Amino acid sequence: MIKLRLKRFGKKREASFRLVACNSTSRRDGRPLQELGFYNPRTKETRLDTEALRLRLSQGAQPTDAVRSLLEKGGILEKKVRPAQLIGQAKQEEARKSANKSSSKKKVEEPISQEAESTEASSES
């Protein structure tokens, strides 16, 4: 299977990446079948060979997650919401609701306890 992936190059701690098509079993920095673009994460510079990318995608090449996000930003692929994202968003929404409920309960309990303390203090004097 052909994969579209990022191939690292550059100095230590100053990485740049080439977007390449390669066999799925080959090493990350091994010899690619074709170079399709460039990405520099420090400057956010991206250059894509759109014709070659469309050809490889039509042949069935599978992009990695990082490459997919670059292609979505470049307008080559449609932005696709993955099922895992939907599940994660639902869990976050439930967590927010439960946090709001617990914080609202605390807000209700605090004034009651403060009123009780003030009535006890006034009765003692």
DSSP file (Angstrom, degrees, kcal/mol; ACC not computed):
  #  RESIDUE AA STRUCTURE BP1 BP2  ACC     N-H-->O    O-->H-N    N-H-->O    O-->H-N    TCO  KAPPA ALPHA  PHI   PSI    X-CA   Y-CA   Z-CA
    1    1 A M              0   0    0      0, 0.0    23,-2.4     0, 0.0     2,-0.4   0.000 360.0 360.0 360.0 140.5    0.0    0.0    0.0
    2    2 A I  E     -A   23   0A   0     21,-0.2    60,-2.4    58,-0.1     2,-0.4  -0.742 360.0-163.9 -89.7 132.2    1.2    3.5   -0.8
    3    3 A K  E     -Ab  22  62A   0     19,-3.2    19,-2.4    -2,-0.4     2,-0.7  -0.909  16.8-142.4-115.2 142.9    1.3    6.0    2.0
    4    4 A L  E     +Ab  21  63A   0     58,-2.1    60,-2.0    -2,-0.4     2,-0.3  -0.936  44.2 152.6 -99.2 116.0    1.6    9.8    1.9
    5    5 A R  E     -A   20   0A   0     15,-2.4    15,-2.9    -2,-0.7     2,-0.4  -0.852  46.6 -96.2-140.2 172.5    3.8   10.7    4.8
    6    6 A L  E     -A   19   0A   0     -2,-0.3     2,-0.5    13,-0.2    13,-0.2  -0.796  27.6-156.1 -95.5 134.3    6.3   13.3    6.0
    7    7 A K  E     -A   18   0A   0     11,-3.1    11,-2.7    -2,-0.4     2,-0.2  -0.950  18.7-133.5-110.3 123.6   10.0   12.7    5.6
    8    8 A R  E     +A   17   0A   0     -2,-0.5     2,-0.3     9,-0.2     9,-0.2  -0.522  35.6 152.7 -81.8 140.2   12.2   14.6    8.1
    9    9 A F  E     +A   16   0A   0      7,-2.7     7,-2.9    -2,-0.2     2,-0.2  -0.955  25.0  69.8-152.5 171.1   15.3   16.5    7.1
   10   10 A G  E    S-A   15   0A   0     -2,-0.3     5,-0.2     5,-0.2     3,-0.1  -0.561  80.8 -38.6 111.3-178.9   17.2   19.5    8.3
   11   11 A K  E >  S-A   14   0A   0      3,-0.6     3,-1.7    -2,-0.2     2,-0.1  -0.196  77.5 -70.8 -76.4 170.6   19.4   20.2   11.3
   12   12 A K  T 3  S+     0   0    0      1,-0.3    -1,-0.2     2,-0.1    -2,-0.0  -0.400 120.8   2.0 -60.7 136.9   18.9   19.0   14.8
   13   13 A R  T 3  S+     0   0    0      1,-0.1    -1,-0.3    -3,-0.1    -2,-0.1   0.542 119.7  82.6  59.5   9.6   16.0   20.8   16.5
   14   14 A E  E <   +A   11   0A   0     -3,-1.7    -3,-0.6     2,-0.1    -1,-0.1  -0.408  67.3 172.6-132.3  56.3   15.3   22.7   13.2
   15   15 A A  E     -A   10   0A   0     -5,-0.2    27,-0.4    -7,-0.0     2,-0.3  -0.329  14.7-177.9 -73.2 146.6   13.4   20.0   11.3
   16   16 A S  E     -A    9   0A   0     -7,-2.9    -7,-2.7    24,-0.1     2,-0.4  -0.902  16.7-140.3-130.5 162.8   11.7   20.5    8.0
   17   17 A F  E     -AC   8  39A   0     22,-2.9    22,-3.0    -2,-0.3     2,-0.4  -0.963   7.0-150.1-132.2 144.3    9.6   17.9    6.2
   18   18 A R  E     -AC   7  38A   0    -11,-2.7   -11,-3.1    -2,-0.4     2,-0.7  -0.918  22.7-131.9-104.7 137.6    9.1   16.7    2.7
   19   19 A L  E     +AC   6  37A   0     18,-1.5    17,-3.5    -2,-0.4    18,-1.2  -0.817  40.9 173.3 -88.4 119.2    5.7   15.2    1.8
   20   20 A V  E     -AC   5  35A   0    -15,-2.9   -15,-2.4    -2,-0.7     2,-0.5  -0.884  36.0-131.4-130.9 156.3    6.5   12.0    0.0
   21   21 A A  E     +AC   4  34A   0     13,-2.8    12,-2.6    -2,-0.3    13,-1.5  -0.939  44.4 152.1-103.0 127.0    4.7    8.9   -1.4
   22   22 A C  E     -A    3   0A   0    -19,-2.4   -19,-3.2    -2,-0.5     2,-0.1  -0.953  50.6 -78.9-149.3 167.5    6.3    5.7   -0.3
   23   23 A N  E >   -A    2   0A   0     -2,-0.3     3,-1.5   -21,-0.2   -21,-0.2  -0.437  41.5-124.4 -67.5 142.5    5.6    2.1    0.4
   24   24 A S  T 3  S+     0   0    0    -23,-2.4    -1,-0.1     1,-0.3   -22,-0.1   0.734 108.8  52.8 -65.3 -21.9    3.9    1.6    3.8
   25   25 A T  T 3  S+     0   0    0    -24,-0.2    -1,-0.3     2,-0.0     2,-0.1   0.537  89.7  98.6 -91.3  -6.4    6.6   -0.9    4.9
   26   26 A S  S <  S-     0   0    0     -3,-1.5    -4,-0.1     1,-0.1     0, 0.0  -0.372  83.0 -91.8 -81.0 162.3    9.6    1.4    4.1
   27   27 A R    >   -     0   0    0      1,-0.1     3,-1.1    -2,-0.1    -1,-0.1  -0.215  34.9-109.9 -69.4 161.1   11.4    3.5    6.8
   28   28 A R  T 3  S+     0   0    0      1,-0.3    -1,-0.1   -21,-0.0   -23,-0.1   0.913 118.6  30.6 -59.6 -45.5   10.3    7.1    7.5
   29   29 A D  T 3  S+     0   0    0    -22,-0.1    -1,-0.3     2,-0.0   -22,-0.1   0.143  98.0 119.0-102.0  20.0   13.5    8.6    6.0
   30   30 A G  S <  S-     0   0    0     -3,-1.1    -4,-0.0     1,-0.2     0, 0.0  -0.045  81.1 -62.5 -73.7-176.9   14.0    5.9    3.4
   31   31 A R        -     0   0    0      1,-0.1    -1,-0.2     2,-0.0     2,-0.1  -0.553  59.0-144.0 -73.1 122.2   14.0    6.4   -0.4
   32   32 A P        -     0   0    0      0, 0.0   -10,-0.2     0, 0.0     3,-0.1  -0.387  15.4-131.8 -84.3 163.2   10.5    7.6   -1.5
   33   33 A L  S    S-     0   0    0    -12,-2.6     2,-0.3     1,-0.3   -11,-0.2   0.858  90.3  -7.6 -74.9 -38.0    8.7    6.8   -4.7
   34   34 A Q  E     -C   21   0A   0    -13,-1.5   -13,-2.8    -3,-0.0     2,-0.5  -0.975  62.9-128.1-160.0 142.1    7.9   10.5   -5.3
   35   35 A E  E     +C   20   0A   0     -2,-0.3   -15,-0.2   -15,-0.2     3,-0.1  -0.845  27.2 173.9 -95.0 130.9    8.3   13.8   -3.5
   36   36 A L  E     -     0   0A   0    -17,-3.5    13,-2.9    -2,-0.5     2,-0.3   0.488  52.7 -30.8-117.9  -7.2    5.1   15.7   -3.5
   37   37 A G  E     -CD  19  48A   0    -18,-1.2   -18,-1.5    11,-0.2     2,-0.3  -0.990  52.0-105.3 174.4-170.6    5.6   18.8   -1.4
   38   38 A F  E     -CD  18  47A   0      9,-2.7     9,-2.4    -2,-0.3     2,-0.3  -0.992  18.3-171.5-146.7 144.4    7.4   20.5    1.5
   39   39 A Y  E     -CD  17  46A   0    -22,-3.0   -22,-2.9    -2,-0.3     7,-0.2  -0.971   5.6-170.2-143.6 127.5    6.4   21.7    5.0
   40   40 A N  E  >> - D   0  45A   0      5,-2.7     4,-1.5    -2,-0.3     5,-0.9  -0.945   4.9-167.0-115.2 108.2    8.3   23.8    7.5
   41   41 A P  T  45S+     0   0    0      0, 0.0    -1,-0.1     0, 0.0   -25,-0.1   0.740  83.8  59.5 -69.8 -21.8    6.6   23.8   10.9
   42   42 A R  T  45S+     0   0    0    -27,-0.4   -26,-0.1     1,-0.2    -2,-0.0   0.907 122.7  21.2 -72.9 -41.0    8.7   26.7   12.2
   43   43 A T  T  45S-     0   0    0     -3,-0.2    -1,-0.2     2,-0.1     3,-0.1   0.454 100.4-126.8-104.0  -2.8    7.5   29.2    9.6
   44   44 A K  T  <5 +     0   0    0     -4,-1.5     2,-0.3     1,-0.2    -2,-0.0   0.706  52.8 159.8  61.4  22.5    4.3   27.3    8.6
   45   45 A E  E   < -D   40   0A   0     -5,-0.9    -5,-2.7     2,-0.0     2,-0.4  -0.603  15.6-177.7 -76.2 131.7    5.5   27.4    5.0
   46   46 A T  E     -D   39   0A   0     -2,-0.3     2,-0.4    -7,-0.2    -7,-0.2  -0.996  13.1-178.5-134.9 129.0    3.8   24.7    2.9
   47   47 A R  E     -D   38   0A   0     -9,-2.4    -9,-2.7    -2,-0.4     2,-0.4  -0.994  11.5-174.8-125.7 126.3    4.3   23.9   -0.8
   48   48 A L  E     -D   37   0A   0     -2,-0.4     2,-1.2   -11,-0.2   -11,-0.2  -0.957  28.8-138.9-124.7 138.7    2.3   21.2   -2.4
   49   49 A D     >  -     0   0    0    -13,-2.9     4,-2.3    -2,-0.4     5,-0.2  -0.779  27.8-173.6 -89.3  91.7    2.4   19.6   -5.9
   50   50 A T  H  > S+     0   0    0     -2,-1.2     4,-2.6     1,-0.2     5,-0.2   0.864  75.6  51.2 -63.3 -40.7   -1.4   19.5   -6.3
   51   51 A E  H  > S+     0   0    0      1,-0.2     4,-2.1     2,-0.2    -1,-0.2   0.939 113.5  44.5 -63.0 -46.2   -1.5   17.6   -9.6
   52   52 A A  H  > S+     0   0    0      1,-0.2     4,-2.4     2,-0.2    -1,-0.2   0.876 113.6  51.5 -66.7 -36.6    0.8   14.8   -8.3
   53   53 A L  H  X S+     0   0    0     -4,-2.3     4,-2.6     2,-0.2     5,-0.2   0.928 109.7  48.6 -65.3 -44.8   -1.1   14.6   -5.0
   54   54 A R  H  X S+     0   0    0     -4,-2.6     4,-2.2     1,-0.2    -2,-0.2   0.892 111.5  51.1 -62.1 -39.0   -4.5   14.3   -6.7
   55   55 A L  H  X S+     0   0    0     -4,-2.1     4,-1.4    -5,-0.2    -2,-0.2   0.939 111.8  45.9 -63.0 -47.6   -3.0   11.5   -8.9
   56   56 A R  H  <>S+     0   0    0     -4,-2.4     5,-2.3     1,-0.2     4,-0.4   0.893 112.9  50.2 -64.4 -39.9   -1.6    9.6   -6.0
   57   57 A L  H ><5S+     0   0    0     -4,-2.6     3,-1.1     1,-0.2    -1,-0.2   0.882 108.8  52.0 -65.9 -37.0   -4.9   10.0   -4.0
   58   58 A S  H 3<5S+     0   0    0     -4,-2.2    -1,-0.2     1,-0.3    -2,-0.2   0.785 104.8  57.1 -69.3 -25.5   -6.9    8.7   -7.0
   59   59 A Q  T 3<5S-     0   0    0     -4,-1.4    -1,-0.3    -5,-0.2    -2,-0.2   0.542 128.6 -97.7 -80.7  -6.8   -4.6    5.7   -7.2
   60   60 A G  T < 5 +     0   0    0     -3,-1.1    -3,-0.2    -4,-0.4   -58,-0.1   0.613  63.9 162.1 104.1  14.2   -5.5    4.8   -3.6
   61   61 A A      < -     0   0    0     -5,-2.3    -1,-0.2   -60,-0.1   -58,-0.2  -0.447  31.3-139.0 -67.9 140.3   -2.6    6.3   -1.6
   62   62 A Q  E     -b    3   0A   0    -60,-2.4   -58,-2.1    -2,-0.1     2,-0.2  -0.896  11.2-143.4-105.7 120.5   -3.5    6.7    2.1
   63   63 A P  E     -b    4   0A   0      0, 0.0   -58,-0.2     0, 0.0     2,-0.1  -0.526  16.7-121.6 -79.5 148.6   -2.3    9.9    3.9
   64   64 A T     >  -     0   0    0    -60,-2.0     4,-2.8    -2,-0.2     5,-0.2  -0.288  36.4 -97.3 -74.4 172.6   -1.2    9.9    7.5
   65   65 A D  H  > S+     0   0    0      1,-0.2     4,-2.1     2,-0.2     5,-0.2   0.907 124.8  48.3 -61.9 -42.7   -3.0   12.1   10.0
   66   66 A A  H  > S+     0   0    0      1,-0.2     4,-1.7     2,-0.2    -1,-0.2   0.916 114.3  45.8 -64.3 -43.0   -0.5   14.9    9.8
   67   67 A V  H  > S+     0   0    0    -63,-0.2     4,-2.6     1,-0.2    -2,-0.2   0.884 109.2  56.4 -67.5 -38.4   -0.5   14.8    6.0
   68   68 A R  H  X S+     0   0    0     -4,-2.8     4,-2.3     1,-0.2    -1,-0.2   0.916 106.9  49.0 -59.7 -43.2   -4.3   14.7    5.9
   69   69 A S  H  X S+     0   0    0     -4,-2.1     4,-2.1     1,-0.2    -1,-0.2   0.888 111.3  50.0 -66.0 -37.2   -4.5   17.9    8.0
   70   70 A L  H  X S+     0   0    0     -4,-1.7     4,-2.0     2,-0.2    -2,-0.2   0.910 111.7  48.2 -64.9 -41.4   -2.0   19.6    5.6
   71   71 A L  H  X>S+     0   0    0     -4,-2.6     5,-2.1     2,-0.2     6,-1.2   0.851 110.2  51.9 -68.7 -34.1   -4.0   18.6    2.6
   72   72 A E  H ><5S+     0   0    0     -4,-2.3     3,-0.6    -5,-0.2    -1,-0.2   0.904 111.2  47.1 -67.1 -40.5   -7.2   19.8    4.2
   73   73 A K  H 3<5S+     0   0    0     -4,-2.1    -2,-0.2     1,-0.2    -1,-0.2   0.855 111.3  52.2 -67.4 -34.1   -5.6   23.2    4.9
   74   74 A G  H 3<5S-     0   0    0     -4,-2.0    -1,-0.2    -5,-0.2    -2,-0.2   0.567 114.1-118.5 -78.7  -9.0   -4.3   23.3    1.3
   75   75 A G  T <<5S+     0   0    0     -3,-0.6    -3,-0.2    -4,-0.6    -4,-0.1   0.600  84.5 112.6  84.5  11.7   -7.8   22.6   -0.1
   76   76 A I  S   <S+     0   0    0     -5,-2.1     2,-0.3    -6,-0.2    -4,-0.2   0.866  78.1  37.4 -83.9 -38.5   -6.9   19.3   -1.8
   77   77 A L  S    S-     0   0    0     -6,-1.2    -2,-0.2    -9,-0.2     2,-0.2  -0.851  88.8-113.2-111.3 149.6   -9.0   17.1    0.6
   78   78 A E        -     0   0    0     -2,-0.3     2,-0.4     1,-0.1    -6,-0.1  -0.566  42.2-100.5 -75.0 144.1  -12.4   18.0    2.1
   79   79 A K        -     0   0    0     -2,-0.2     2,-0.5    -7,-0.2    -1,-0.1  -0.520  44.5-162.9 -67.9 125.3  -12.4   18.4    5.8
   80   80 A K        -     0   0    0     -2,-0.4     2,-0.6    -3,-0.0    -8,-0.0  -0.946  14.0-139.5-118.5 125.5  -13.7   15.1    7.2
   81   81 A V        -     0   0    0     -2,-0.5    -2,-0.0     4,-0.0     0, 0.0  -0.735  23.6-142.9 -84.3 122.7  -14.9   14.8   10.8
   82   82 A R    >>  -     0   0    0     -2,-0.6     4,-1.6     1,-0.1     3,-0.7  -0.558  17.0-119.5 -86.4 150.5  -13.7   11.5   12.2
   83   83 A P  H 3> S+     0   0    0      0, 0.0     4,-2.3     0, 0.0     5,-0.2   0.845 113.6  58.6 -57.1 -35.2  -15.9    9.4   14.5
   84   84 A A  H 3> S+     0   0    0      1,-0.2     4,-2.4     2,-0.2     5,-0.1   0.873 103.9  52.0 -63.9 -35.9  -13.3    9.6   17.2
   85   85 A Q  H <> S+     0   0    0     -3,-0.7     4,-2.5     2,-0.2    -1,-0.2   0.906 108.7  50.2 -65.8 -40.9  -13.6   13.4   17.2
   86   86 A L  H  X S+     0   0    0     -4,-1.6     4,-2.1     2,-0.2    -2,-0.2   0.911 111.9  47.4 -64.2 -41.8  -17.4   13.2   17.5
   87   87 A I  H  X S+     0   0    0     -4,-2.3     4,-2.3     2,-0.2    -1,-0.2   0.919 112.5  49.7 -64.7 -43.7  -17.1   10.9   20.5
   88   88 A G  H  X S+     0   0    0     -4,-2.4     4,-2.2     1,-0.2    -2,-0.2   0.897 110.3  49.9 -63.1 -41.1  -14.5   13.1   22.1
   89   89 A Q  H  X S+     0   0    0     -4,-2.5     4,-2.2     2,-0.2    -1,-0.2   0.892 110.0  51.2 -65.0 -39.0  -16.7   16.2   21.6
   90   90 A A  H  X S+     0   0    0     -4,-2.1     4,-2.2     2,-0.2    -2,-0.2   0.911 110.5  48.8 -64.4 -41.9  -19.7   14.4   23.2
   91   91 A K  H  X S+     0   0    0     -4,-2.3     4,-2.2     1,-0.2    -2,-0.2   0.894 110.7  50.6 -65.1 -39.6  -17.6   13.4   26.2
   92   92 A Q  H  X S+     0   0    0     -4,-2.2     4,-2.3     2,-0.2    -1,-0.2   0.900 109.4  51.0 -64.3 -40.3  -16.3   16.9   26.6
   93   93 A E  H  X S+     0   0    0     -4,-2.2     4,-2.2     2,-0.2    -2,-0.2   0.910 110.3  48.8 -63.2 -43.1  -19.8   18.3   26.5
   94   94 A E  H  X S+     0   0    0     -4,-2.2     4,-2.5     1,-0.2    -1,-0.2   0.897 110.5  51.5 -63.3 -40.4  -21.0   15.8   29.1
   95   95 A A  H  X S+     0   0    0     -4,-2.2     4,-2.2     2,-0.2    -2,-0.2   0.899 109.6  49.9 -63.9 -40.7  -18.1   16.8   31.4
   96   96 A R  H  X S+     0   0    0     -4,-2.3     4,-2.4     2,-0.2    -2,-0.2   0.920 111.0  49.2 -62.9 -43.3  -18.9   20.5   31.0
   97   97 A K  H  X S+     0   0    0     -4,-2.2     4,-2.2     1,-0.2    -2,-0.2   0.924 112.6  46.5 -63.2 -44.5  -22.5   19.9   31.9
   98   98 A S  H  X S+     0   0    0     -4,-2.5     4,-2.3     1,-0.2    -1,-0.2   0.869 112.4  51.2 -67.0 -35.0  -21.6   17.8   35.0
   99   99 A A  H  X S+     0   0    0     -4,-2.2     4,-2.3    -5,-0.2    -1,-0.2   0.896 110.2  49.4 -67.5 -39.0  -19.1   20.5   36.0
  100  100 A N  H  X S+     0   0    0     -4,-2.4     4,-2.2     2,-0.2    -2,-0.2   0.898 111.1  49.8 -65.7 -40.2  -21.7   23.2   35.7
  101  101 A K  H  X S+     0   0    0     -4,-2.2     4,-1.9     2,-0.2    -2,-0.2   0.926 112.8  45.9 -64.3 -44.7  -24.2   21.2   37.8
  102  102 A S  H  X S+     0   0    0     -4,-2.3     4,-1.8     1,-0.2    -2,-0.2   0.878 113.7  48.8 -68.4 -36.4  -21.7   20.5   40.6
  103  103 A S  H  X S+     0   0    0     -4,-2.3     4,-2.0     2,-0.2    -1,-0.2   0.863 110.2  51.2 -71.1 -34.2  -20.5   24.2   40.6
  104  104 A S  H  X S+     0   0    0     -4,-2.2     4,-1.8     2,-0.2    -2,-0.2   0.864 108.4  52.4 -70.3 -34.3  -24.2   25.4   40.7
  105  105 A K  H  X S+     0   0    0     -4,-1.9     4,-2.3     2,-0.2    -2,-0.2   0.907 109.2  49.6 -64.4 -41.5  -24.8   23.1   43.7
  106  106 A K  H  X S+     0   0    0     -4,-1.8     4,-2.4     1,-0.2    -2,-0.2   0.898 108.9  52.5 -64.0 -40.1  -21.8   24.5   45.5
  107  107 A K  H  < S+     0   0    0     -4,-2.0    -1,-0.2     1,-0.2    -2,-0.2   0.876 111.4  46.6 -63.8 -37.3  -23.1   28.1   44.8
  108  108 A V  H  X S+     0   0    0     -4,-1.8     4,-1.0     1,-0.2    -2,-0.2   0.891 113.8  47.7 -71.3 -39.9  -26.4   27.2   46.3
  109  109 A E  H  X S+     0   0    0     -4,-2.3     4,-2.2     1,-0.2    -2,-0.2   0.856 104.1  61.4 -71.1 -36.0  -24.9   25.5   49.3
  110  110 A E  H  X S+     0   0    0     -4,-2.4     4,-2.4     1,-0.2     5,-0.2   0.927 103.7  46.3 -61.1 -49.9  -22.5   28.4   50.1
  111  111 A P  H  > S+     0   0    0      0, 0.0     4,-2.5     0, 0.0    -1,-0.2   0.885 112.3  52.5 -62.2 -35.6  -25.1   31.1   50.7
  112  112 A I  H  X S+     0   0    0     -4,-1.0     4,-2.1     1,-0.2    -2,-0.2   0.931 111.3  45.4 -64.3 -44.8  -27.1   28.8   52.9
  113  113 A S  H  X S+     0   0    0     -4,-2.2     4,-2.0     1,-0.2    -1,-0.2   0.865 112.8  51.3 -68.4 -35.0  -24.1   27.9   55.1
  114  114 A Q  H  X S+     0   0    0     -4,-2.4     4,-2.2     2,-0.2    -2,-0.2   0.894 110.0  49.5 -67.3 -39.7  -23.1   31.6   55.3
  115  115 A E  H  X S+     0   0    0     -4,-2.5     4,-2.2     2,-0.2    -2,-0.2   0.894 110.1  51.2 -65.0 -39.8  -26.7   32.6   56.4
  116  116 A A  H  X S+     0   0    0     -4,-2.1     4,-2.0     1,-0.2    -2,-0.2   0.900 110.4  48.8 -64.4 -40.8  -26.6   29.9   59.0
  117  117 A E  H  X S+     0   0    0     -4,-2.0     4,-2.3     1,-0.2    -2,-0.2   0.900 111.1  49.8 -65.5 -41.2  -23.3   31.1   60.4
  118  118 A S  H  X S+     0   0    0     -4,-2.2     4,-2.0     1,-0.2    -2,-0.2   0.874 111.1  48.9 -67.9 -36.4  -24.5   34.7   60.5
  119  119 A T  H  X S+     0   0    0     -4,-2.2     4,-1.7     2,-0.2    -1,-0.2   0.861 112.0  49.6 -70.5 -34.9  -27.7   33.7   62.4
  120  120 A E  H  X S+     0   0    0     -4,-2.0     4,-1.6     2,-0.2    -2,-0.2   0.903 111.0  49.4 -67.7 -40.5  -25.6   31.7   64.8
  121  121 A A  H  X S+     0   0    0     -4,-2.3     4,-1.2     1,-0.2    -2,-0.2   0.889 112.0  47.9 -65.9 -39.6  -23.3   34.6   65.4
  122  122 A S  H  < S+     0   0    0     -4,-2.0    -1,-0.2     1,-0.2    -2,-0.2   0.838 111.1  50.8 -71.6 -32.3  -26.2   37.0   66.0
  123  123 A S  H  < S+     0   0    0     -4,-1.7    -1,-0.2     1,-0.2    -2,-0.2   0.806 106.3  55.6 -74.6 -29.5  -27.9   34.6   68.4
  124  124 A E  H  <        0   0    0     -4,-1.6    -1,-0.2     1,-0.2    -2,-0.2   0.832 360.0 360.0 -72.4 -31.7  -24.7   34.2   70.5
  125  125 A S     <        0   0    0     -4,-1.2    -1,-0.2    -5,-0.1    -2,-0.2   0.469 360.0 360.0 -86.6 360.0  -24.3   37.9   71.1
